[in-house]
């Protein structure tokens, strides 16, 4: 399995689990909270820029164990955040993963990351 397919599959599983938590707790309507959505989008873009700026981070992320660990951390972080703060944390994570999928679609369609402006490339 290619690294981007594995990454997308893990992200899809995590997103499905997070949305299921929102649905099971009658908090699905919170998906339209603009503050949580904005934080999720901004967080995902920040993570993507970090990957583009650091070849070391990008190289580490290609390891299957690191991707699986990342999925676990997001899932556990979402559960802990939900328990401590409420559904806004899960909503932000959902929007972050949705942003990742939008970027992945652009990369697959265009062949380049739209955030990979020349000053970030190494």
Secondary structure, DSSP 4 states (H G I P E B T S, - for coil): --HHHHHHHHHHHHHHHHHHHHHHTT-GGGGG-HHHHHHHHHHHHHHHHHHHH-HHHHHHHTSHHHHHHHHHHHHHHHHHHHHHT-HHHHHHHHHHHHHHHHHHHHHHHHSS-TT--GGG--
